Amino acid sequence: MTNIPTLIGFSAVMMWSALAVLTAASGTMPPFQLSAICFLIGSLIGLAAMIREPARFKAFRQPAKVWALGLFGLFGYHFLYFTALRNAPAVEAGLIAYMWPLLIVVGSALLPGERLGWHHVVGALMGLAGTALILTGGAEGEFGGGSLLGYGAAVLCALTWSAYSLISRRFGAISTDVIVGFCMISAVFSALCHLLLETTIWPDTTGQWLAVLGLGLGPVGLAFYAWDYGVKKGDIQVLGVASYAAPLLSTLILILFGHGQATFGILLACLLITGGAFLAAKDFLRGKAKP
């Protein structure tokens, strides 16, 4: 049954919901430097488990196309995401980038053995509407103030993560241990980008270091392993819709830690996102998950 893998995949969404508050608490470290450190921590998590069972290192014996997929997905997504945020207002860039759950739900119809139902589409659109309410809650006026580079990077960002997730489904026979290698490669490329484009800034306090460690252990670490297992073995359509919970939970966490305030728009977004997720997952909740 796909229930347990789907729930494991959803745990990645839960971890990603802490990305914003942990990033805010990590200080002023440049994004590529932060990515390099977090990806390194993420790779060490998997390496620690593999060292205990050396036979698992055979997962590294993969063709070039598999490593290209990892570099494209993990590093490519973050490179485009940071480029979007640097060259367009964060709210607008975030709204565009967070089209990937909808793209996963719709794109899943192209996968073998999958069928796109009306409840998947309606649920995804409800989640998108809720996400838009959250991400535009602090926006003023219409889209503007950014460059075509920023908006274009945000579009490519959404396409990158949705494509990575859908293609990973087609490599379902490959062990999730391969994510260790993906994180290592992404750490190296992030470090190179940092050396070429940024000035090194280290955290000033213990709290900032703990936030960096938290990012590496969770949103930019364990989350990738959980997501890989979920999209390969679970219900990818349910996961696509459930991913809309990330911006909702992220917003609620920011409010809890004093970085925002609750509004009617947040309540409405909550209803849209949770309602859409329940609608899309109706077969899953009734115990009709695919074998």
C-alpha positions, 0 to 999 in steps of 0.5 A: 500500500502507498499510505506509509510512503505517502505519509513519509513524503508528507513529512518532507512538507512538514520540514519545509514549513520550517525553512523560512523561520530557520532561515530568518534565524540563521543570520545574514549568511549569503544563500549559496554559502548557507546552501553549501553548509546545509547540503553538506550536513544533509549528506553526512546524515545519509553517510552516517547511516550507510557507513553502518551498512557498507553494502548500501554504497552500491547505490552510488553506482548510477549512470550519469543521467541519474547524477544529472537529475540530482544536480538538476533538482537539488542544486538547480532548484535552489540556484533558481530560487535564490536568483528569483528572490534577488531579482524580484519582490519576494512575495511575487517570486514566491507565488510564481515559484510555488506553482510546482505542486499544481504542476506535479498533480497535473503532470502526474497524469503523464506517468505510467499507471496514474490517472488524473481525476477531477478531484485532483485538479480541483483540490490543486487549484484550491491549494493554489488559491490558498497559497496565493492568499498567503503569499500576497497577503503583504503585497501592495499593488500589482506585480512590479519592481522586479526584473524579467530575470527574477520572474523568469527564474521563478517560473523555471524554479517551479518547472525544475522541482516539479520535473525533478519530482516526476522524473524521480518517480520513473527512477523508482527502482533506485534506492533513496541512498542516492540522495546522499550523492545528490546532496554532496554534488549540490554542496560542491556546486553551491560552494563554487557559486559562493566563492565566485559570487559572494562574500563569506559571512559566518553566524555571530551567535550560537542561536544562528549556528543552531538554526543553520544546523536545523536547516541542514538536518531538516528542510535541506537534509532529511526532507530530501530523503523523505520526499524521494521515498514518497514520490517513488513509492507513495501517491504522488498526486496526493503529495502534490496537493498536500505540498500546499501545506508548506506555505500555510504551515510556514506562515503559521510558524512565522506568526507564532514566532512574532514575524507576522499576524493572523488575519481573515485571509490566513483563515480563508487560506487555511480552509482552501488549502486543507479543503483542497488537500482532503478533496484530492486525497479522498481515495487515499483517506477511504483506504483506496490507495493504489497498491 
